[in-house]
Amino acid sequence: MRCPYCQRDNDSVRDSRSVDDGKAIRRRRQCNFCKRRFTTFERVEGSLLVVKKSGEREPFIRDKIIRGLERACWKRSISATKIQLMAEMVEQAIMEENELEVPSRLIGEKVMELLAVEDQVAYVRFASVYQSFQNADDFVRELRPILKKPGRKLPEVPRGKRAEKNTREEEDEE
């Protein structure tokens, strides 16, 4: 394992413990060169394959889900721990439902289901990339079901100085 600080490939394992209900091992390591400590996780890579839109197949990699969630949740109040948990939930759901292959569409839908509940802005961000939005109409189409949920009020639009000025000008004209 390369040290993330000095890039040397010479470290010692200081501590190991089981995590994720025994599905992974967390190892605390110390670089023998710079003496800094870092953590690694080891998981068994399943034989699950992701079928892309093009028909190409590639191994399932949880980190791709995490990166997508991190981009969608950027500058939102969603912790890294919550992102890890959501990625784990998606992985667990697709592992339970699929034997050897899973369409990438299904993975995206599972992520969108979780984000719709967790954070609407992150949901729309993820959907805009995942569904390749081309224009504002695509955003409106995706937002319409969220805004129509029972008991949901449309937010008040704050009136800035420009809006107040236009309103005053309209009143003066009357």
C-alpha positions as CSV (number, residue, x, y, z in Angstrom):
1,M,0.0,0.0,0.0
2,R,1.4,3.4,-1.0
3,C,1.5,6.1,1.7
4,P,-0.9,8.9,0.7
5,Y,1.6,11.5,2.1
6,C,5.0,10.5,0.8
7,Q,3.9,7.9,-1.9
8,R,6.4,5.3,-0.5
9,D,5.4,1.6,-0.6
10,N,6.6,0.6,2.8
11,D,4.1,0.5,5.7
12,S,3.1,-1.5,8.8
13,V,-0.4,-2.5,9.9
14,R,-1.0,-1.1,13.4
15,D,-4.6,-2.2,13.9
16,S,-7.3,-4.2,12.0
17,R,-11.0,-4.6,12.7
18,S,-14.1,-5.8,11.0
19,V,-16.6,-3.1,9.8
20,D,-19.8,-3.1,7.7
21,D,-21.1,-6.2,9.6
22,G,-18.0,-8.2,8.6
23,K,-18.1,-7.2,4.9
24,A,-14.9,-5.2,5.2
25,I,-11.8,-4.8,7.2
26,R,-10.5,-1.4,8.4
27,R,-6.7,-1.3,8.8
28,R,-4.8,1.4,10.5
29,R,-1.4,1.7,8.9
30,Q,1.8,3.6,9.6
31,C,4.3,4.6,6.9
32,N,7.8,3.3,7.8
33,F,9.4,6.2,6.0
34,C,7.5,9.4,7.1
35,K,5.9,7.8,10.2
36,R,2.4,9.2,9.4
37,R,-0.7,7.1,9.9
38,F,-3.5,6.4,7.5
39,T,-6.5,4.1,7.2
40,T,-7.4,1.6,4.5
41,F,-10.5,-0.5,3.9
42,E,-10.5,-3.9,2.3
43,R,-13.6,-5.4,0.7
44,V,-14.2,-8.5,-1.3
45,E,-14.9,-7.4,-4.8
46,G,-18.0,-9.2,-6.0
47,S,-18.4,-10.6,-9.5
48,L,-21.3,-8.2,-10.1
49,L,-21.0,-6.5,-13.5
50,V,-22.6,-3.2,-14.5
51,V,-24.1,-3.1,-18.0
52,K,-23.6,0.4,-19.4
53,K,-26.0,2.1,-21.9
54,S,-23.7,1.2,-24.7
55,G,-23.9,-2.5,-23.7
56,E,-20.3,-2.5,-22.4
57,R,-19.8,-4.4,-19.1
58,E,-17.5,-3.4,-16.3
59,P,-17.1,-4.5,-12.7
60,F,-19.2,-2.8,-10.1
61,I,-17.2,-0.2,-8.2
62,R,-18.8,1.4,-5.1
63,D,-16.4,4.4,-5.3
64,K,-18.1,5.5,-8.5
65,I,-21.4,5.8,-6.6
66,I,-19.6,7.7,-3.8
67,R,-18.1,10.2,-6.3
68,G,-21.4,10.8,-7.9
69,L,-23.1,11.4,-4.6
70,E,-20.2,13.7,-3.5
71,R,-20.7,15.8,-6.6
72,A,-24.4,16.0,-6.2
73,C,-24.1,16.9,-2.5
74,W,-21.3,19.4,-2.9
75,K,-21.9,22.4,-0.6
76,R,-25.0,20.8,0.9
77,S,-25.5,19.8,4.5
78,I,-24.9,16.1,3.9
79,S,-22.0,14.5,5.8
80,A,-19.4,12.2,4.3
81,T,-20.7,9.5,6.6
82,K,-24.2,9.9,5.2
83,I,-22.8,9.7,1.6
84,Q,-21.0,6.5,2.6
85,L,-24.2,5.1,4.1
86,M,-26.2,5.9,1.0
87,A,-23.6,4.3,-1.3
88,E,-23.8,1.2,1.0
89,M,-27.6,1.1,0.8
90,V,-27.5,1.3,-3.0
91,E,-24.9,-1.5,-3.2
92,Q,-26.9,-3.7,-0.8
93,A,-30.1,-3.1,-2.8
94,I,-28.6,-4.0,-6.1
95,M,-26.8,-7.0,-4.7
96,E,-30.0,-8.4,-3.3
97,E,-32.0,-7.8,-6.5
98,N,-29.5,-9.0,-9.1
99,E,-27.5,-12.1,-9.8
100,L,-24.5,-11.3,-12.0
101,E,-25.3,-8.2,-14.0
102,V,-27.1,-4.9,-13.2
103,P,-28.0,-2.2,-15.7
104,S,-26.4,1.2,-14.9
105,R,-29.9,2.7,-15.2
106,L,-31.0,0.7,-12.1
107,I,-28.0,2.0,-10.1
108,G,-28.9,5.6,-11.1
109,E,-32.5,5.1,-10.1
110,K,-31.6,3.8,-6.7
111,V,-29.3,6.8,-6.1
112,M,-32.1,9.2,-7.2
113,E,-34.6,7.5,-4.8
114,L,-32.3,8.1,-1.9
115,L,-31.4,11.7,-2.9
116,A,-35.1,12.6,-3.4
117,V,-35.7,11.8,0.3
118,E,-32.5,13.2,1.6
119,D,-32.0,16.5,-0.3
120,Q,-33.9,17.9,-3.2
121,V,-31.1,20.1,-4.6
122,A,-28.7,17.2,-4.6
123,Y,-31.4,15.1,-6.3
124,V,-31.8,17.6,-9.1
125,R,-28.1,17.9,-9.5
126,F,-27.6,14.2,-9.8
127,A,-30.6,13.8,-12.1
128,S,-29.3,16.6,-14.4
129,V,-26.1,14.7,-15.0
130,Y,-27.5,11.2,-14.9
131,Q,-30.4,12.0,-17.3
132,S,-28.3,14.3,-19.4
133,F,-30.5,17.4,-19.1
134,Q,-30.2,19.6,-22.2
135,N,-32.3,22.6,-21.3
136,A,-34.4,24.3,-18.6
137,D,-37.5,22.3,-19.7
138,D,-35.7,19.1,-18.5
139,F,-35.3,20.6,-15.1
140,V,-38.9,21.7,-14.9
141,R,-40.1,18.2,-15.9
142,E,-38.0,16.7,-13.1
143,L,-39.1,19.3,-10.5
144,R,-42.8,19.1,-11.3
145,P,-43.5,15.9,-9.3
146,I,-41.5,17.1,-6.3
147,L,-43.4,20.4,-6.2
148,K,-46.8,18.7,-6.6
149,K,-46.5,16.5,-3.5
150,P,-49.5,16.9,-1.1
151,G,-48.9,19.5,1.6
152,R,-46.0,21.1,-0.2
153,K,-46.2,24.8,-0.6
154,L,-44.2,26.6,-3.2
155,P,-41.6,28.8,-1.5
156,E,-42.1,32.5,-1.4
157,V,-39.9,34.3,-3.9
158,P,-38.0,37.0,-2.1
159,R,-38.5,40.4,-3.6
160,G,-35.2,42.2,-4.3
161,K,-34.7,45.9,-4.9
162,R,-35.1,45.4,-8.6
163,A,-38.5,43.7,-8.2
164,E,-39.6,46.4,-5.8
165,K,-38.5,49.1,-8.2
166,N,-40.5,47.5,-11.1
167,T,-43.6,47.2,-8.8
168,R,-43.3,50.8,-7.8
169,E,-43.0,51.8,-11.5
170,E,-46.1,49.8,-12.4
171,E,-48.0,51.5,-9.5
172,D,-46.9,54.9,-10.7
173,E,-48.1,54.2,-14.2
174,E,-51.7,53.4,-12.9
